[in-house]
């Protein structure tokens, strides 16, 4: 996992400050890069990282602060390079060498969201109310059954479409031919098959965990529009069955894809919103199978542990009667 962090260093702010922000932006702000496939389409093939320490939303405590300083970005990264503190009764987690959290984006923005300008999700009031109700239910019913656990607990989906990075396995492998672009997703090992030719979208009554994607070339940019998400799809941001995602992949250097996505969902948001995240190439990275399945031991133990906690609470209540 460590080699991913070093790969990202080439486009992120160096801890020593020797790589200037001007140089970092210039690397991804070029219309001159034009590597083509043998059949003439822009070549976006390779392994790419979407790991980022920049949060999707600007933290509320930062208010109108749009950019970190280089020192702040270095400090955020440094905090990820220390071992976590053990807590009493905690079984622990991976050490920091395992994780692949990336770094703060090279443009030093305090959020991946660039529109709206405040860097925040433009949530409808009713969306916030639904979030609060769902959180209250989850606190009271953490594991009545496996259906109370998240899709990522259940090994169904993880980073989602479009992806929001987490602690590790934040990588894509992209291959393409004249008619399709295929994206191998490391986490949960999905493969997104995206038709580039004229092909009708699925009927509205056909829904999929990662939606139904269709792509086309807009100059050097691959534009991918995804709809038909399942009613059971859970993104790492509020969404609904009516969510539409528009992704844009533009290879701007041999080792960089400029990636951005826009989410449209009038039932959830007051307006559309757009996030930007550079994706550096991972030259020597190997994608291994993420052997996660819905009936794994973790789910068994989660449910068993909750039944034990319920029995203890019942026994405690009967003793107090």
PAZAPA-4460 file (N, C-alpha, C; in steps of 0.05 Angstrom, whole numbers, plus 32768, in hexadecimal, padded with zeros to 4 digits):
% residues 321
    n_x    n_y    n_z   ca_x   ca_y   ca_z    c_x    c_y    c_z   seq   type   mol
   8010   7FE8   8000   8000   8000   8000   8011   8019   8000     1      X     A
   8029   8018   800C   803A   802F   800E   8041   803B   7FF3     2      X     A
   8045   802A   7FDF   804D   8034   7FC5   8039   8046   7FB9     3      X     A
   801F   8043   7FC1   800A   8055   7FB6   800F   8071   7FC0     4      X     A
   8017   8074   7FD9   801B   808E   7FE4   8032   809C   7FD6     5      X     A
   8047   808D   7FD0   805D   8099   7FC2   8056   80A1   7FA6     6      X     A
   8044   8091   7F99   803B   8099   7F7E   802C   80B3   7F7E     7      X     A
   801C   80B6   7F93   800C   80CF   7F95   801E   80E7   7F9A     8      X     A
   8035   80E2   7FA8   8046   80F9   7FAF   804F   8109   7F97     9      X     A
   8050   80FC   7F7F   805A   810A   7F67   8048   8121   7F60    10      X     A
   802E   8120   7F68   801C   8136   7F60   8011   8145   7F78    11      X     A
   8019   813D   7F90   800E   814A   7FA8   8023   815D   7FB3    12      X     A
   801C   816C   7FC7   802E   817E   7FD3   8043   816F   7FE4    13      X     A
   805C   8173   7FDE   8071   8165   7FEE   8072   8170   800A    14      X     A
   8079   815F   801D   807A   8167   8038   808F   817D   803C    15      X     A
   80A4   817C   802C   80B9   8190   802F   80B2   81AA   8022    16      X     A
   809D   81AA   8011   8095   81C2   8003   80A5   81C8   7FEB    17      X     A
   80B5   81B4   7FE1   80C6   81BA   7FCA   80B7   81B8   7FB0    18      X     A
   809F   81AC   7FB0   808F   81AC   7F97   807A   81C2   7F9A    19      X     A
   807B   81D5   7F88   8068   81EB   7F8B   804D   81E4   7F81    20      X     A
   8038   81F2   7F8B   801D   81EE   7F82   801A   81F5   7F64    21      X     A
   8029   8208   7F5B   8028   8210   7F3F   8031   81F9   7F2D    22      X     A
   8046   81EB   7F35   8050   81D5   7F25   803C   81BE   7F26    23      X     A
   8030   81B9   7F3D   801D   81A3   7F3F   8004   81A7   7F2E    24      X     A
   7FFA   81C0   7F2D   7FE3   81C6   7F1D   7FEA   81C5   7EFF    25      X     A
   8002   81CF   7EF8   800A   81CF   7EDC   800A   81B3   7ED1    26      X     A
   8011   819F   7EE2   8013   8184   7ED9   7FF8   8179   7ECF    27      X     A
   7FE2   8183   7EDB   7FC8   8179   7ED4   7FB7   818D   7EC5    28      X     A
   7FC3   81A3   7EBD   7FB5   81B8   7EAF   7FC0   81BB   7E93    29      X     A
   7FBE   81A6   7E83   7FCA   81A7   7E69   7FB7   819A   7E54    30      X     A
   7FB2   81A8   7E3E   7FA2   819D   7E28   7FB3   8190   7E13    31      X     A
   7FCE   8190   7E17   7FE0   8186   7E02   7FE3   8168   7E03    32      X     A
   7FDD   815B   7E1A   7FE1   813F   7E1C   7FCC   8131   7E0B    33      X     A
   7FD5   811F   7DF9   7FC3   8114   7DE6   7FCB   80F7   7DDE    34      X     A
   7FD0   80E6   7DF2   7FD6   80CB   7DEC   7FBD   80BC   7DE3    35      X     A
   7FBF   80AF   7DCC   7FA8   80A2   7DC0   7FAC   8084   7DBF    36      X     A
   7F95   8076   7DBE   7F95   8059   7DBA   7F9A   8054   7D9C    37      X     A
   7FA1   803B   7D95   7FA5   8034   7D78   7F8D   803B   7D67    38      X     A
   7F75   803C   7D72   7F5D   8042   7D63   7F55   805F   7D64    39      X     A
   7F65   8070   7D72   7F62   808D   7D71   7F53   809A   7D88    40      X     A
   7F4A   808B   7D9C   7F3E   8097   7DB4   7F53   80A0   7DC8    41      X     A
   7F4D   80B4   7DD9   7F60   80BA   7DEF   7F66   80A2   7E00    42      X     A
   7F7E   809E   7E07   7F87   8086   7E16   7F87   808D   7E34    43      X     A
   7F74   8081   7E43   7F73   8085   7E60   7F79   806B   7E6F    44      X     A
   7F85   8058   7E60   7F8A   803E   7E6D   7FA0   803F   7E82    45      X     A
   7F9E   802E   7E96   7FB2   802D   7EAB   7FA5   8029   7EC6    46      X     A
   7FB6   802A   7EDA   7FAD   8028   7EF6   7FAF   8044   7F03    47      X     A
   7F99   804C   7F10   7F97   8068   7F19   7F8C   8068   7F36    48      X     A
   7F96   807B   7F46   7F8E   807E   7F62   7F7B   8095   7F65    49      X     A
   7F64   8090   7F73   7F53   80A6   7F7B   7F53   80AB   7F99    50      X     A
   7F68   80A2   7FA6   7F6C   80A8   7FC3   7F70   80C6   7FC7    51      X     A
   7F64   80D0   7FDD   7F67   80ED   7FE2   7F61   80F2   7FFF    52      X     A
   7F72   8102   800C   7F6C   810C   8027   7F5B   8125   8027    53      X     A
   7F55   812F   800F   7F43   8146   800D   7F27   813B   8010    54      X     A
   7F17   8146   8023   7EFC   813B   8027   7EEA   8143   8010    55      X     A
   7ED4   8134   800D   7EC0   813B   7FF9   7EB5   8157   7FFE    56      X     A
   7EAC   815C   8017   7EA2   8176   801F   7EB6   8185   802F    57      X     A
   7EB5   81A0   802D   7EC6   81B1   803E   7EBC   81AE   805A    58      X     A
   7ECD   81A8   806D   7EC5   81A7   8089   7EB9   81C1   8092    59      X     A
   7EA3   81C0   80A1   7E95   81D8   80A9   7EA6   81EB   80B9    60      X     A
   7EB9   81DF   80C9   7ECB   81F0   80D9   7EDC   8202   80C8    61      X     A
   7EE1   81FB   80AF   7EF2   820B   809D   7EE2   8222   8091    62      X     A
   7EC8   8222   8093   7EB7   8238   8089   7EBD   823F   806C    63      X     A
   7EC8   8257   8067   7ECD   8260   804B   7EEA   825A   8042    64      X     A
   7EF9   824B   8051   7F15   8245   8049   7F15   8231   8032    65      X     A
   7F1D   823A   801A   7F1D   8229   8003   7F36   8218   7FFF    66      X     A
   7F4D   8221   800B   7F66   8213   8006   7F75   820F   8020    67      X     A
   7F82   81F8   8022   7F96   81F4   8037   7FB0   8202   8030    68      X     A
   7FC0   8207   8043   7FDC   820F   803E   7FEC   81F6   8039    69      X     A
   8003   81F9   802E   8014   81E1   8029   801B   81D4   8044    70      X     A
   801F   81E4   8059   8026   81DA   8073   800E   81CA   807E    71      X     A
   7FF6   81D4   807B   7FDE   81C5   8084   7FDB   81AB   8076    72      X     A
   7FDF   81AB   805B   7FDD   8192   804C   7FF2   817E   8055    73      X     A
   800A   8187   805A   801F   8175   8063   8018   8169   807F    74      X     A
   800C   817A   8090   8005   8170   80AB   7FEF   815C   80A9    75      X     A
   7FDB   8160   8098   7FC5   814D   8094   7FD0   8132   808B    76      X     A
   7FE3   8133   8078   7FEF   811A   806F   7FFF   810C   8085    77      X     A
   800F   811C   8094   8020   8111   80A9   800F   8102   80BE    78      X     A
   7FF7   810C   80C3   7FE6   80FE   80D7   7FDE   80E2   80CF    79      X     A
   7FDE   80DD   80B5   7FD7   80C2   80AB   7FEF   80AF   80AC    80      X     A
   8006   80B9   80B3   801E   80A9   80B3   8027   80A0   80CF    81      X     A
   8015   80A1   80E1   801A   8098   80FD   8008   8082   8104    82      X     A
   8010   8071   8116   8000   805A   811F   7FE8   8064   812F    83      X     A
   7FD1   8058   812B   7FBA   805F   813C   7FBE   8057   8159    84      X     A
   7FB2   8067   816A   7FB4   8061   8187   7FA0   804B   818F    85      X     A
   7FA9   8037   819D   7F98   8021   81A5   7F84   802C   81BA    86      X     A
   7F6B   8022   81B8   7F57   802A   81CB   7F4E   8011   81DB    87      X     A
   7F49   8014   81F5   7F41   7FFD   8205   7F28   7FEF   81F9    88      X     A
   7F2A   7FD5   81F7   7F14   7FC5   81EC   7F12   7FC5   81CE    89      X     A
   7F23   7FD4   81C0   7F22   7FD5   81A3   7F34   7FBF   8197    90      X     A
   7F2A   7FB0   8184   7F3A   7F9B   8178   7F4F   7FA6   8166    91      X     A
   7F4E   7FC0   8160   7F63   7FCC   8150   7F5D   7FCB   8132    92      X     A
   7F6F   7FD6   8122   7F6C   7FD7   8106   7F87   7FD4   80F8    93      X     A
   7F88   7FDA   80DE   7FA1   7FD8   80D0   7FB5   7FED   80DA    94      X     A
   7FCF   7FE8   80D6   7FE2   7FFD   80DC   7FE3   8010   80C4    95      X     A
   7FF1   8026   80C7   7FF0   803C   80B3   7FFC   8033   8099    96      X     A
   800E   801F   8099   801B   8016   8080   8006   800A   806D    97      X     A
   7FF0   7FFF   8078   7FDC   7FF2   8068   7FCB   8006   8059    98      X     A
   7FC6   801D   8065   7FB3   8030   8059   7FBD   803E   8040    99      X     A
   7FAA   8047   8030   7FB0   8056   8017   7F9C   806D   8017   100      X     A
   7FA3   8082   8026   7F90   8098   8028   7F97   80AF   8015   101      X     A
   7FAE   80AC   8007   7FB6   80C1   7FF5   7FC0   80DA   8004   102      X     A
   7FBD   80F1   7FF7   7FC6   810B   8003   7FB1   8120   7FFC   103      X     A
   7FB4   8137   8007   7FA3   814E   8000   7FA8   8154   7FE2   104      X     A
   7F92   815A   7FD4   7F93   8160   7FB8   7FA8   8175   7FB2   105      X     A
   7FB5   8172   7F9B   7FCC   8184   7F94   7FC3   81A1   7F92   106      X     A
   7FAA   81A7   7F8D   7FA1   81C3   7F8C   7F9B   81CE   7FA7   107      X     A
   7F9F   81BE   7FBC   7F9C   81C6   7FD8   7F7F   81CE   7FE0   108      X     A
   7F6C   81C7   7FD0   7F50   81CE   7FD7   7F48   81BF   7FF1   109      X     A
   7F36   81CB   8000   7F2D   81BF   8019   7F15   81AC   8015   110      X     A
   7F0C   81A9   7FFC   7EF7   8196   7FF6   7EFA   818D   7FD9   111      X     A
   7EF1   8175   7FD3   7EF0   816C   7FB7   7EDA   817A   7FA8   112      X     A
   7EC5   8182   7FB6   7EB0   8191   7FAA   7EB9   81AD   7FA2   113      X     A
   7EB6   81B4   7F89   7EBD   81CE   7F7F   7EA5   81DF   7F78   114      X     A
   7E8E   81D2   7F75   7E75   81E0   7F6F   7E5F   81D1   7F7E   115      X     A
   7E50   81DE   7F90   7E50   81FA   7F97   7E6B   8204   7FA3   116      X     A
   7E6E   821E   7FA3   7E87   822B   7FAB   7E8D   8227   7FC8   117      X     A
   7E79   8221   7FD9   7E7F   821D   7FF5   7E8A   8202   7FFB   118      X     A
   7E8C   81F1   7FE7   7E98   81D6   7FEB   7E86   81C3   7FFA   119      X     A
   7E6C   81C9   7FFC   7E5A   81B9   800C   7E44   81AC   7FFA   120      X     A
   7E3A   8195   8002   7E24   8189   7FF4   7E0B   819A   7FF7   121      X     A
   7DFE   81A1   7FE1   7DE6   81B3   7FE2   7DCD   81A2   7FE9   122      X     A
   7DCB   8199   8002   7DB6   8187   800A   7D9B   8195   800E   123      X     A
   7D86   8188   8006   7D6B   8191   800C   7D65   818D   802A   124      X     A
   7D55   819D   8036   7D4E   8199   8052   7D42   817D   8058   125      X     A
   7D32   8173   8045   7D26   8159   804A   7D3B   8143   8048   126      X     A
   7D51   8148   8039   7D67   8134   8038   7D75   8133   8053   127      X     A
   7D7A   814A   805F   7D86   814B   8079   7D75   813D   808D   128      X     A
   7D5B   8141   808C   7D48   8134   809F   7D4A   8115   809B   129      X     A
   7D4B   810C   8082   7D4D   80EF   807E   7D68   80E4   8089   130      X     A
   7D7D   80F3   8085   7D97   80EA   8090   7D96   80E8   80AE   131      X     A
   7D8A   80FB   80BB   7D88   80FA   80D8   7D77   80E3   80E2   132      X     A
   7D61   80DE   80D4   7D4F   80C7   80DB   7D5E   80AD   80D7   133      X     A
   7D6D   80AB   80C1   7D7C   8092   80BC   7D91   808D   80D1   134      X     A
   7D9E   80A3   80D9   7DB3   80A0   80ED   7DA7   8098   8108   135      X     A
   7D90   80A3   810F   7D82   809B   8128   7D7A   807E   8127   136      X     A
   7D70   8075   8111   7D68   8059   810E   7D80   8047   8111   137      X     A
   7D96   804E   8104   7DAF   803D   8105   7DB9   803B   8122   138      X     A
   7DB7   8050   8131   7DC0   804F   814D   7DAF   803B   815D   139      X     A
   7D95   803A   8158   7D83   8029   8166   7D83   800C   815B   140      X     A
   7D89   8009   8142   7D88   7FEF   8135   7DA2   7FEB   8125   141      X     A
   7DB9   7FE8   8133   7DD2   7FE5   8125   7DD5   7FCB   8115   142      X     A
   7DC8   7FB6   811F   7DCB   7F9C   8112   7DB4   7F89   8119   143      X     A
   7D9B   7F92   8115   7D85   7F7F   8119   7D88   7F68   8106   144      X     A
   7D91   7F6E   80ED   7D98   7F5A   80DA   7DAE   7F65   80C8   145      X     A
   7DB7   7F55   80B5   7DCB   7F5E   80A2   7DC1   7F76   8091   146      X     A
   7DA6   7F79   808F   7D9B   7F8F   807F   7DA0   7FAA   808C   147      X     A
   7DA6   7FAA   80A6   7DAC   7FC3   80B4   7DC9   7FCC   80AF   148      X     A
   7DD9   7FBC   80A4   7DF5   7FC3   809F   7DF8   7FD0   8083   149      X     A
   7E0D   7FDF   8080   7E11   7FED   8067   7E18   7FDA   8050   150      X     A
   7E16   7FE4   8037   7E1D   7FD4   8020   7E3B   7FCD   8021   151      X     A
   7E4C   7FDE   802C   7E68   7FD8   802D   7E6E   7FC4   8044   152      X     A
   7E5F   7FC5   805A   7E61   7FAF   806E   7E5A   7F94   8061   153      X     A
   7E46   7F95   804F   7E3C   7F7D   8043   7E4C   7F74   802A   154      X     A
   7E61   7F83   8023   7E72   7F7D   800D   7E63   7F7D   7FF2   155      X     A
   7E50   7F8F   7FEF   7E41   7F92   7FD6   7E4D   7FA8   7FC5   156      X     A
   7E4F   7FC0   7FD0   7E5D   7FD6   7FC3   7E6E   7FE3   7FD8   157      X     A
   7E81   7FF4   7FCF   7E92   8002   7FE3   7E96   801F   7FDC   158      X     A
   7EA7   8025   7FCA   7EAD   8041   7FC4   7E97   804E   7FB3   159      X     A
   7E89   803E   7FA4   7E72   8048   7F94   7E79   8054   7F7A   160      X     A
   7E65   805E   7F6B   7E68   806B   7F52   7E59   8086   7F53   161      X     A
   7E68   809C   7F51   7E85   809F   7F50   7E91   8098   7F6B   162      X     A
   7EAB   8091   7F6B   7EB7   8087   7F84   7EBF   809E   7F97   163      X     A
   7EBB   8099   7FB1   7EC6   80AA   7FC6   7EDA   8099   7FD5   164      X     A
   7EF3   80A2   7FD6   7F09   8092   7FE2   7F05   808E   8000   165      X     A
   7F10   8077   8009   7F10   8071   8026   7F2D   806B   802D   166      X     A
   7F31   8059   8040   7F4B   8054   804B   7F5F   8046   803A   167      X     A
   7F55   8035   8027   7F67   8026   8016   7F59   801B   7FFD   168      X     A
   7F68   800F   7FEB   7F5E   8004   7FD2   7F4F   8018   7FC1   169      X     A
   7F59   8030   7FC0   7F4D   8046   7FB0   7F59   8047   7F94   170      X     A
   7F54   8032   7F85   7F61   8031   7F6B   7F4F   8026   7F55   171      X     A
   7F53   8030   7F3D   7F46   8027   7F25   7F5B   801B   7F12   172      X     A
   7F53   8007   7F03   7F62   7FFF   7EEC   7F50   8002   7ED4   173      X     A
   7F59   8012   7EC0   7F48   8018   7EA9   7F53   800B   7E90   174      X     A
   7F42   7FFD   7E82   7F4A   7FF1   7E68   7F34   7FFA   7E54   175      X     A
   7F3A   7FFA   7E3B   7F27   8004   7E27   7F2C   7FF8   7E0C   176      X     A
   7F16   7FF7   7DFC   7F18   7FF0   7DDF   7F07   8004   7DD0   177      X     A
   7F01   7FFF   7DB7   7EF2   8012   7DA7   7ED6   8017   7DB2   178      X     A
   7ECA   8003   7DBF   7EAE   8004   7DC6   7EA8   8006   7DE4   179      X     A
   7EBC   8000   7DF4   7EB7   7FFF   7E11   7ECF   8009   7E20   180      X     A
   7EC9   8015   7E38   7EDD   801A   7E4C   7ED6   8009   7E64   181      X     A
   7EE9   7FFA   7E6F   7EE4   7FE9   7E86   7EF5   7FF4   7E9D   182      X     A
   7EE8   7FF7   7EB5   7EF6   8001   7ECC   7EF5   7FEB   7EE2   183      X     A
   7F0C   7FE0   7EE8   7F0E   7FCD   7EFE   7F11   7FDD   7F18   184      X     A
   7EFF   7FD8   7F2B   7EFF   7FE6   7F44   7F0B   7FD3   7F59   185      X     A
   7F21   7FDC   7F66   7F2F   7FCA   7F78   7F1D   7FC2   7F90   186      X     A
   7F0F   7FD4   7F9C   7EFF   7FCD   7FB3   7EE5   7FC0   7FAB   187      X     A
   7EE0   7FA8   7FB4   7ECA   7F97   7FAC   7ECE   7F8B   7F90   188      X     A
   7EE4   7F92   7F83   7EEB   7F88   7F68   7ED5   7F88   7F54   189      X     A
   7EC5   7F9E   7F53   7EB2   7FA1   7F3E   7EC0   7FA7   7F23   190      X     A
   7EB3   7FA3   7F0D   7EBC   7FAC   7EF3   7EA5   7FBC   7EE6   191      X     A
   7EAA   7FD5   7EE1   7E97   7FE6   7ED4   7E9B   7FE3   7EB5   192      X     A
   7E87   7FDA   7EA7   7E89   7FD8   7E8A   7E79   7FEF   7E7E   193      X     A
   7E87   8002   7E71   7E7A   801A   7E68   7E7A   801A   7E4A   194      X     A
   7E62   8017   7E3D   7E61   8019   7E20   7E67   8035   7E16   195      X     A
   7E77   8037   7E01   7E7D   8050   7DF4   7E6D   8054   7DDB   196      X     A
   7E64   803E   7DD0   7E53   803F   7DB7   7E37   8047   7DBF   197      X     A
   7E27   804E   7DAA   7E0B   8054   7DAF   7DFC   803B   7DB8   198      X     A
   7DF4   803B   7DD2   7DE7   8024   7DDD   7DD1   802F   7DF0   199      X     A
   7DB8   8026   7DED   7DA3   8031   7DFE   7DA8   802B   7E1C   200      X     A
   7DA0   803D   7E2D   7DA2   8038   7E4A   7D8E   8024   7E52   201      X     A
   7D91   8019   7E6B   7D7F   8006   7E75   7D63   8012   7E7A   202      X     A
   7D4F   8002   7E79   7D34   800B   7E80   7D34   8015   7E9D   203      X     A
   7D22   8026   7EA3   7D21   8032   7EBE   7D1D   801E   7ED4   204      X     A
   7D10   8008   7ECE   7D0A   7FF4   7EE2   7D21   7FE0   7EE7   205      X     A
   7D37   7FE4   7ED8   7D4F   7FD3   7EDD   7D63   7FE4   7EEC   206      X     A
   7D69   7FDC   7F04   7D7A   7FEB   7F16   7D93   7FDB   7F1E   207      X     A
   7DAA   7FE8   7F22   7DC2   7FDA   7F28   7DD1   7FE8   7F3F   208      X     A
   7DE1   7FD9   7F4E   7DEF   7FE4   7F65   7E00   7FFC   7F5D   209      X     A
   7E0E   7FF9   7F47   7E20   800F   7F3E   7E14   801E   7F26   210      X     A
   7DFA   801B   7F22   7DED   802A   7F0D   7DF4   801F   7EF1   211      X     A
   7DEA   802D   7EDD   7DED   8026   7EC1   7DFC   803D   7EB4   212      X     A
   7E15   8037   7EAA   7E26   804C   7E9F   7E27   804C   7E80   213      X     A
   7E29   8064   7E75   7E2D   8067   7E58   7E42   807D   7E55   214      X     A
   7E54   8079   7E42   7E6A   808C   7E3E   7E6C   8097   7E22   215      X     A
   7E79   80AE   7E20   7E7F   80B9   7E05   7E97   80CC   7E08   216      X     A
   7EA4   80D1   7DF1   7EBC   80E2   7DF1   7EB4   80FF   7DEB   217      X     A
   7EBC   8111   7DFC   7EB9   812D   7DF7   7ED5   8139   7DF4   218      X     A
   7EDF   8139   7DDB   7EFB   8140   7DD7   7F0D   812B   7DE4   219      X     A
   7F1F   8133   7DF6   7F31   8121   7E03   7F25   8116   7E1D   220      X     A
   7F0C   811D   7E23   7F00   8115   7E3D   7EEB   80FF   7E39   221      X     A
   7EEE   80EA   7E49   7EDA   80D5   7E4A   7EC4   80DE   7E5E   222      X     A
   7EAC   80E2   7E54   7E95   80E9   7E65   7E84   80D0   7E69   223      X     A
   7E7F   80CA   7E82   7E6F   80B2   7E89   7E57   80BB   7E9A   224      X     A
   7E3F   80B5   7E8F   7E27   80BB   7E9D   7E1B   80A2   7EA9   225      X     A
   7E14   80A2   7EC2   7E0A   808A   7ED0   7DEF   8090   7EDD   226      X     A
   7DDC   807F   7ED8   7DC1   8081   7EE4   7DB8   8065   7EEC   227      X     A
   7D9F   8062   7EF3   7D93   8048   7EF9   7DA0   803B   7F11   228      X     A
   7DA7   804B   7F25   7DB1   803F   7F3E   7D9A   8030   7F4C   229      X     A
   7DA1   801B   7F5A   7D8E   800C   7F69   7D82   801C   7F80   230      X     A
   7D69   8015   7F88   7D5E   8022   7FA0   7D6F   801B   7FB9   231      X     A
   7D7E   8006   7FB8   7D8F   7FFD   7FCE   7DAB   8008   7FCD   232      X     A
   7DB2   8016   7FB7   7DCD   8022   7FB5   7DD1   8037   7FCA   233      X     A
   7DE8   8036   7FD7   7DEF   804A   7FEB   7E0A   8056   7FE3   234      X     A
   7E09   8070   7FDC   7E22   807E   7FD6   7E2E   8089   7FF0   235      X     A
   7E46   8094   7FED   7E53   80A1   8004   7E4C   80BF   8005   236      X     A
   7E35   80C5   7FFB   7E28   80DF   7FFC   7E0A   80D9   7FF8   237      X     A
   7DF8   80EA   8000   7DDB   80E5   7FFC   7DD4   80E1   7FDF   238      X     A
   7DC4   80CD   7FD9   7DBB   80C8   7FBE   7DA0   80BA   7FBE   239      X     A
   7D95   80B6   7FA6   7D7C   80A8   7FA3   7D7C   8099   7F89   240      X     A
   7D65   808C   7F83   7D63   807D   7F6A   7D65   8090   7F52   241      X     A
   7D60   80AA   7F57   7D61   80BD   7F41   7D7C   80CA   7F3D   242      X     A
   7D90   80C2   7F4C   7DAB   80CE   7F4A   7DB6   80C9   7F2E   243      X     A
   7DC2   80DE   7F22   7DD1   80DC   7F09   7DED   80E6   7F0E   244      X     A
   7E01   80D6   7F06   7E1D   80DD   7F09   7E29   80E2   7EEE   245      X     A
   7E38   80F8   7EEB   7E46   80FE   7ED2   7E64   8100   7ED9   246      X     A
   7E74   80EC   7ED0   7E91   80EC   7ED5   7EA0   80F5   7EBD   247      X     A
   7EB7   8102   7EC1   7EC8   810B   7EAB   7EE5   8103   7EB1   248      X     A
   7EEF   80F2   7E9E   7F0B   80E9   7EA0   7F1B   80F6   7E8A   249      X     A
   7F2F   8106   7E91   7F40   8113   7E7D   7F5D   810E   7E84   250      X     A
   7F6B   8100   7E73   7F87   80FB   7E78   7F97   8113   7E70   251      X     A
   7FA4   8120   7E84   7FB1   8139   7E7F   7FD0   8136   7E7F   252      X     A
   7FD9   811F   7E87   7FF6   8119   7E87   7FF9   80FB   7E87   253      X     A
   8012   80F2   7E82   8016   80D5   7E81   800F   80C8   7E9C   254      X     A
   8012   80D7   7EB1   800D   80CC   7ECC   7FF6   80D9   7EDB   255      X     A
   7FE3   80E4   7ECC   7FCD   80F3   7ED9   7FB3   80F3   7EC9   256      X     A
   7F9D   80EC   7ED7   7F83   80F1   7ECB   7F75   8106   7EDC   257      X     A
   7F6A   811A   7ECF   7F59   812E   7EDC   7F3D   8122   7EDD   258      X     A
   7F35   811B   7EF5   7F1B   810E   7EF9   7F08   8121   7F08   259      X     A
   7EF0   8123   7EFE   7EDC   8133   7F0C   7EC0   8127   7F07   260      X     A
   7EAE   812C   7F1A   7E93   8121   7F16   7E7F   8134   7F21   261      X     A
   7E67   8133   7F15   7E50   8144   7F1C   7E39   8132   7F24   262      X     A
   7E2B   8139   7F39   7E14   812A   7F42   7DFB   813B   7F3F   263      X     A
   7DE7   812F   7F31   7DCD   813D   7F2E   7DB8   812C   7F3B   264      X     A
   7DA9   8137   7F4D   7D93   8129   7F5A   7D81   813E   7F68   265      X     A
   7D6D   8148   7F5A   7D5C   815D   7F65   7D4B   8154   7F7D   266      X     A
   7D48   813A   7F81   7D39   8130   7F98   7D4A   8132   7FB2   267      X     A
   7D64   8134   7FAF   7D77   8134   7FC6   7D84   814F   7FCA   268      X     A
   7D8B   815D   7FB4   7D9A   8175   7FB5   7D8B   818D   7FA9   269      X     A
   7D92   81A4   7FB2   7D86   81BD   7FA7   7D93   81C4   7F8C   270      X     A
   7DAA   81B9   7F86   7DB8   81BE   7F6D   7DCB   81A7   7F68   271      X     A
   7DD6   81A5   7F50   7DEA   8191   7F4B   7E04   819A   7F59   272      X     A
   7E17   8187   7F5C   7E31   818E   7F68   7E47   817E   7F5A   273      X     A
   7E5F   818A   7F5A   7E76   8180   7F4B   7E8E   817D   7F5D   274      X     A
   7E9C   8167   7F5A   7EB5   8162   7F69   7ECB   815C   7F56   275      X     A
   7EE4   8164   7F5D   7EFB   8161   7F4C   7F11   8152   7F5C   276      X     A
   7F1D   813E   7F4F   7F32   812F   7F5D   7F46   8124   7F49   277      X     A
   7F5F   812E   7F49   7F73   8122   7F37   7F78   8105   7F3E   278      X     A
   7F7E   80F4   7F29   7F84   80D8   7F2D   7F9F   80D2   7F22   279      X     A
   7FB3   80CF   7F33   7FCE   80C8   7F2A   7FD0   80AA   7F22   280      X     A
   7FE2   80A5   7F0F   7FE6   8089   7F05   7FF6   8079   7F1A   281      X     A
   7FF0   8060   7F1C   7FFE   804D   7F2D   800E   8039   7F1C   282      X     A
   8027   803F   7F17   8036   802F   7F04   803A   8012   7F0E   283      X     A
   8042   800F   7F27   804A   7FF4   7F30   8036   7FE8   7F43   284      X     A
   801E   7FF1   7F43   800A   7FE8   7F55   7FFC   7FCE   7F4B   285      X     A
   7FF7   7FBB   7F5D   7FE9   7FA3   7F55   7FCE   7FA2   7F63   286      X     A
   7FB9   7F9E   7F53   7F9E   7F9B   7F5F   7F9A   7F7D   7F66   287      X     A
   7F95   7F78   7F7F   7F8F   7F5D   7F88   7F71   7F5A   7F8C   288      X     A
   7F67   7F42   7F8C   7F4B   7F3D   7F91   7F44   7F47   7FAD   289      X     A
   7F2E   7F56   7FAF   7F24   7F5E   7FC9   7F0F   7F49   7FD1   290      X     A
   7F17   7F34   7FDF   7F07   7F1C   7FE3   7EF3   7F21   7FF9   291      X     A
   7EDF   7F32   7FF4   7ECB   7F39   8007   7EB0   7F2E   7FFC   292      X     A
   7EA0   7F21   800D   7E87   7F17   8004   7E72   7F1A   801A   293      X     A
   7E58   7F1A   8013   7E44   7F22   8025   7E41   7F10   803D   294      X     A
   7E48   7EF7   803B   7E46   7EE5   8052   7E60   7EE1   8061   295      X     A
   7E70   7EF6   8062   7E8A   7EF3   806F   7E89   7EF2   808D   296      X     A
   7E9F   7EEB   809A   7EA0   7EE7   80B7   7E99   7F01   80C5   297      X     A
   7EA1   7F18   80BA   7E9C   7F31   80C8   7E7E   7F35   80CD   298      X     A
   7E6E   7F30   80B8   7E51   7F33   80BB   7E46   7F20   80D0   299      X     A
   7E4F   7F08   80D0   7E47   7EF4   80E5   7E4D   7EFF   8101   300      X     A
   7E65   7F09   8104   7E6D   7F12   811F   7E5F   7F2C   8127   301      X     A
   7E59   7F3E   8113   7E4A   7F56   811A   7E2F   7F4F   8125   302      X     A
   7E21   7F3D   8117   7E06   7F35   8120   7E07   7F26   813A   303      X     A
   7E1B   7F14   813D   7E1D   7F05   8156   7E23   7F18   816D   304      X     A
   7E35   7F2B   8169   7E3B   7F3E   817E   7E23   7F4F   8186   305      X     A
   7E13   7F56   8173   7DFB   7F66   817A   7DE7   7F55   818A   306      X     A
   7DE4   7F3B   8183   7DD2   7F2A   8193   7DDC   7F27   81AF   307      X     A
   7DF7   7F25   81B3   7E02   7F23   81CE   7DFD   7F3C   81DE   308      X     A
   7E01   7F54   81D0   7DFC   7F6D   81DE   7DDF   7F70   81E6   309      X     A
   7DCD   7F67   81D4   7DB0   7F68   81DB   7DAA   7F56   81F3   310      X     A
   7DB6   7F3E   81F4   7DB1   7F2C   820A   7DBC   7F37   8224   311      X     A
   7DD3   7F44   8223   7DDE   7F50   823B   7DCC   7F66   8245   312      X     A
   7DC2   7F76   8233   7DB1   7F8C   823A   7D97   7F82   8247   313      X     A
   7D8C   7F6C   823C   7D74   7F60   8247   7D79   7F55   8262   314      X     A
   7D90   7F47   8266   7D96   7F3C   8280   7D9A   7F52   8295   315      X     A
   7DA7   7F68   828D   7DAC   7F7E   829F   7D91   7F8A   82A7   316      X     A
   7D7E   7F8D   8294   7D64   7F98   829A   7D55   7F87   82AD   317      X     A
   7D57   7F6C   82AA   7D48   7F5A   82BC   7D53   7F5B   82D8   318      X     A
   7D6E   7F5F   82DB   7D7A   7F60   82F5   7D72   7F79   8304   319      X     A
   7D6C   7F8F   82F5   7D64   7FA8   8302   7D47   7FA9   8309   320      X     A
   7D37   7F96   82FF   7D1A   7F96   8305   7D15   7F8D   8322   321      X     A
***
